[in-house]
Amino acid sequence: MIGGVRALVRKELLAVLRDKQSRIALFMPPILMLTIFAFAATLEVKNVDLAVLNLDGGQASAELIQRFSGAPYFKNVFFLHGVPEIAPALETEQAMAVMVFDQTFSRDVAAGRPAKVELLLDGRRSNTAQIVQGYASRIVETFNTELAYRLGIPGPPARLVARNWYNPNLEYLWYTVPNLIGLLSMAVGLLVTSLSVARERELGTYDQLLVTPLTPGAILAGKTVPAMILGLVEGSLITVVAIVFFRIPFAGSVAALGLGLFLFMLSVVGFGLFISSLCNTQQQAILGTFTFMIPSTLLSGFATPIETMPAFLQIVSLANPLRHFLVAIRGILLKAMPFPMVMETIWPLVPIAAVTLTLAGWFFRRGIR
């Protein structure tokens, strides 16, 4: 039986690696997607266009405008010439926000009276609007503190000092790239396994495979091992690219990373074989893979925090292997998560893999009968 499984594993690997197009499709797209998604799939807000209507013309308003112009978040700060130009600037998305100074702004500042500056935001992009509002509040708060010091006015009674652990400069690549390691590794593992049995059925070699001395369990093992090998190689390659080319810090343990990646790929292969056991053609397998990947990505915490989801979706996400692996990979790379804590994070991958592999085996044997 072991010799038969070894022969089937060799056959599966040769079927993928001997074909030039399969080799290119296996290794090039994940690296290309890592490069593109690392910069494109970001919720960070930069290069904001800001319009300014300055009805004041005094020193205080000019200084505050200069602070906005010099901030790294704002690419283009331009001036409007009247109130009628505010609505068109926002409607045509010429500006994400419009800052309006009234005529008494500088006089109120010099007299120590409350001075108001109005910030009008494009609420159609709600997330961006909230982030830009936070940028603006931070700039105005710094302006207020320094102005109170120059004028000898008592400053605010409390001051918030923030420190960012594990990512001091809030580099967004440090968040995006570790997530992409899990996402792209899952994509490769799912595609390789979901296409394996479907390819046999579509090419007409499935019946030939059934007349071999191999048992259904041995055939299933022969389909699992090649996908595990290719998935681990792909995941390791993506991790190396992330560390070497994107300068993502690696603060944890290689053993913890290897174990996490192994259990993650085992659970992913279980889902892939389950999908493959239900499909008769490769087209069906591809559609089934993407049908699984889209909700899996949305429920992983990659784009939105799991804590903000409805309670029933948080429960459903517990069966998502990507959710558990993303917590582990970020912890291993960025904060040197100790091995016991890694195990507390990734242990759900074991029952997930056991359930999916059992279901795949049951459907596979059912299909044979």
Long-range contacts (C-beta under 8 A, 24 or more apart in sequence): 1-214, 1-215, 1-218, 4-212, 4-213, 4-214, 4-218, 4-222, 5-214, 5-218, 5-221, 5-222, 5-225, 7-222, 8-214, 8-218, 8-219, 8-222, 8-223, 9-222, 9-225, 9-226, 9-229, 11-222, 12-196, 12-222, 12-223, 12-225, 12-226, 12-227, 13-226, 13-229, 13-230, 15-199, 16-192, 16-226, 16-230, 26-188, 26-192, 26-230, 26-234, 27-234, 27-237, 30-184, 30-185, 30-187, 30-188, 30-234, 30-237, 30-238, 31-237, 31-238, 31-241, 33-180, 33-184, 34-177, 34-180, 34-184, 34-238, 34-241, 34-242, 37-176, 37-180, 38-173, 38-176, 38-177, 38-180, 38-246, 39-173, 41-176, 41-180, 42-172, 42-176, 43-127, 43-172, 43-303, 44-172, 45-73, 45-128, 45-131, 45-132, 45-135, 46-72, 46-73, 46-75, 47-73, 47-74, 47-75, 47-76, 48-73, 48-74, 48-75, 48-96, 48-97, 48-128, 48-132, 48-135, 49-74, 49-75, 49-76, 49-78, 49-94, 49-95, 49-96, 50-74, 50-76, 50-77, 50-78, 50-95, 50-96, 50-97, 50-98, 50-99, 51-77, 51-78, 51-79, 51-80, 51-85, 51-86, 51-89, 51-94, 51-95, 51-97, 51-98, 51-99, 52-77, 52-78, 52-79, 52-80, 52-98, 52-99, 52-100, 52-101, 53-79, 53-80, 53-82, 53-83, 53-85, 53-86, 53-98, 53-99, 53-100, 53-101, 54-79, 54-101, 55-100, 55-101, 55-102, 55-103, 56-101, 56-102, 56-103, 56-104, 56-105, 56-106, 57-106, 58-105, 58-106, 58-107, 58-109, 59-106, 60-105, 60-106, 60-109, 60-110, 60-115, 60-147, 61-101, 61-105, 61-106, 61-117, 63-143, 64-101, 64-117, 64-139, 64-140, 64-143, 65-99, 67-139, 67-142, 67-143, 68-99, 68-136, 68-139, 71-135, 71-139, 73-132, 73-135, 74-135, 86-120, 90-120, 90-122, 93-122, 95-122, 96-121, 96-122, 96-125, 96-128, 96-129, 96-132, 97-121, 97-122, 97-129, 97-132, 97-136, 99-136, 109-147, 112-151, 112-153, 165-335, 166-334, 166-335, 167-334, 173-246, 173-247, 173-248, 174-248, 174-249, 174-334, 175-330, 177-242, 177-246, 177-248, 178-242, 178-248, 178-326, 178-329, 178-330, 178-333, 178-334, 179-300, 179-302, 179-326, 179-329, 179-330, 180-238, 180-242, 181-235, 181-238, 181-239, 181-242, 181-329, 182-264, 182-300, 182-322, 182-325, 182-326, 182-329, 183-297, 183-300, 183-302, 183-322, 184-234, 184-238, 185-231, 185-234, 185-235, 185-238, 185-261, 185-264, 185-265, 185-268, 186-264, 186-268, 186-293, 186-296, 186-321, 186-322, 187-289, 187-293, 188-230, 188-231, 188-234, 188-235, 189-227, 189-228, 189-230, 189-231, 189-234, 189-265, 189-268, 189-269, 189-272, 190-268, 190-271, 190-272, 190-275, 190-289, 190-292, 190-293, 191-272, 191-286, 191-289, 192-226, 192-227, 192-230, 192-231, 192-272, 193-223, 193-224, 193-227, 193-268, 193-269, 193-272, 193-273, 193-275, 193-276, 194-272, 194-273, 194-275, 194-276, 194-279, 194-285, 194-286, 194-288, 194-289, 195-276, 195-282, 195-285, 195-286, 196-223, 196-226, 196-227, 196-273, 196-276, 197-223, 197-273, 197-276, 197-277, 197-279, 197-364, 198-276, 198-279, 198-280, 198-281, 198-282, 198-284, 198-285, 199-282, 201-279, 201-280, 201-281, 202-280, 202-281, 202-282, 210-368, 216-361, 216-364, 216-365, 216-368, 217-361, 219-364, 220-273, 220-357, 220-360, 220-361, 220-364, 223-273, 223-276, 224-269, 224-273, 224-357, 227-265, 227-269, 227-272, 227-273, 228-262, 228-265, 228-266, 228-269, 231-265, 231-268, 231-269, 232-261, 232-262, 232-265, 235-261, 235-264, 235-265, 236-261, 243-333, 248-333, 248-334, 249-333, 249-334, 250-332, 250-333, 251-332, 251-333, 251-334, 251-335, 251-336, 252-331, 252-332, 252-333, 252-335, 252-336, 252-337, 252-342, 253-332, 253-336, 253-339, 253-342, 255-339, 256-328, 256-332, 256-337, 256-339, 256-342, 257-329, 257-332, 257-333, 259-342, 259-346, 260-325, 260-328, 260-329, 260-332, 260-342, 260-345, 260-346, 261-325, 263-346, 263-349, 263-350, 263-353, 264-321, 264-322, 264-324, 264-325, 264-346, 264-349, 266-349, 266-353, 266-357, 267-321, 267-349, 267-352, 267-353, 267-356, 268-321, 269-353, 269-357, 270-352, 270-353, 270-354, 270-355, 270-356, 270-357, 270-359, 270-360, 271-321, 271-356, 273-356, 273-357, 273-360, 273-364, 274-356, 274-359, 274-360, 274-363, 276-360, 277-360, 277-363, 277-364, 277-367, 278-363, 296-320, 296-321, 296-322, 297-322, 299-323, 300-326, 301-326, 301-327, 302-326, 318-348, 319-352, 321-349, 321-352, 321-353, 324-348, 324-349, 325-349
